[in-house]
Amino acid sequence: MFYQVDGTRLPLRDHFRTYLRLRSILVWVILLPLVLVRKLFRIRHLYPAVISDTLEPFLVDPADIPEEVREKMEPLEADIRACGFVDPVYHWIVDPFGGTRMAVTTFRH
């Protein structure tokens, strides 16, 4: 699991947006009061949600990033270095569930 969230801090506005899409009497009569009670007593969701996690497990050397990805990143990195950014840190994230791969470079200024 990449992320986990404390759903007790989710604003009511976000719940309303979610349930407005359903446009059902069931939502307004049953689900919305349950959401209000859950919010009032800070009851957590039974399912995990999303939050920012550390990228430390994905820290890699530049040589570990595939060549085709590094070739695309090099011109952008040169532009960023020209602006005074230094000491890049590289992360390579492979998400098998979403079928995605991400190369993230972070610079210090």
C-alpha positions in Angstrom: 0.0 0.0 0.0 1.4 3.4 -1.0 -0.9 5.7 1.0 -3.2 5.8 4.0 -5.4 8.7 5.2 -7.2 9.7 8.3 -10.7 10.1 6.9 -12.0 11.8 10.0 -10.5 15.0 8.8 -12.2 14.9 5.4 -14.3 18.1 5.1 -18.1 17.8 4.9 -17.9 19.7 1.6 -16.1 16.8 0.1 -18.7 14.3 1.3 -21.5 16.5 -0.2 -19.7 16.7 -3.5 -19.4 12.9 -3.6 -23.0 12.2 -2.7 -24.5 14.9 -4.9 -23.4 12.8 -7.9 -25.6 10.0 -6.8 -28.9 12.1 -6.8 -30.9 9.6 -4.8 -33.3 9.8 -1.9 -31.4 7.0 -0.3 -28.3 9.2 -0.2 -30.1 12.1 1.5 -32.2 10.1 3.9 -29.7 7.4 5.0 -26.1 8.0 3.9 -25.8 11.7 4.7 -26.9 11.4 8.3 -24.5 8.5 8.7 -21.7 10.7 7.4 -22.6 13.5 9.8 -22.6 11.1 12.8 -19.2 9.6 11.6 -17.9 13.2 11.3 -19.2 14.2 14.7 -17.7 11.2 16.5 -14.5 11.1 14.4 -15.1 7.5 13.3 -12.5 6.4 10.8 -13.3 4.9 7.4 -13.1 1.2 7.0 -11.1 1.6 3.9 -7.7 3.3 3.4 -7.6 6.6 1.5 -4.7 8.8 0.2 -2.1 10.9 2.0 1.4 12.1 1.4 4.0 9.4 2.3 7.7 9.5 2.4 9.5 8.9 -0.9 12.5 7.3 0.9 11.8 3.7 -0.2 11.9 4.9 -3.8 15.3 6.7 -3.6 17.6 5.5 -6.4 20.9 6.4 -8.1 20.5 8.2 -11.5 21.9 5.0 -13.2 18.9 3.0 -11.9 16.5 5.1 -13.9 15.9 3.6 -17.4 17.9 5.2 -20.2 14.8 6.4 -22.2 13.5 8.2 -19.2 16.8 9.8 -18.4 17.1 11.1 -21.9 13.8 12.9 -21.6 14.8 14.3 -18.2 18.3 15.6 -19.1 17.2 18.8 -21.0 14.7 19.7 -18.2 17.4 19.1 -15.6 19.8 21.4 -17.5 17.2 24.2 -17.4 16.6 23.7 -13.7 20.4 23.7 -13.0 20.7 27.0 -15.0 18.2 28.6 -12.6 20.5 27.8 -9.6 19.1 24.5 -8.4 21.6 21.9 -7.2 22.0 18.5 -5.6 19.4 16.4 -7.4 17.8 13.5 -5.6 16.2 10.8 -7.8 13.2 8.6 -7.1 11.9 5.8 -9.3 8.3 4.7 -8.4 6.7 1.7 -10.0 3.0 1.3 -9.2 1.9 -2.2 -10.3 -1.7 -1.6 -9.4 -2.0 1.5 -11.6 0.4 0.2 -14.2 2.5 3.3 -14.0 6.2 4.2 -13.6 7.3 7.6 -12.4 10.7 9.2 -12.2 10.9 12.1 -9.8 13.8 14.5 -9.4 14.0 16.9 -6.5 16.5 19.8 -6.5 17.8 22.0 -3.7 17.9 25.8 -4.3 
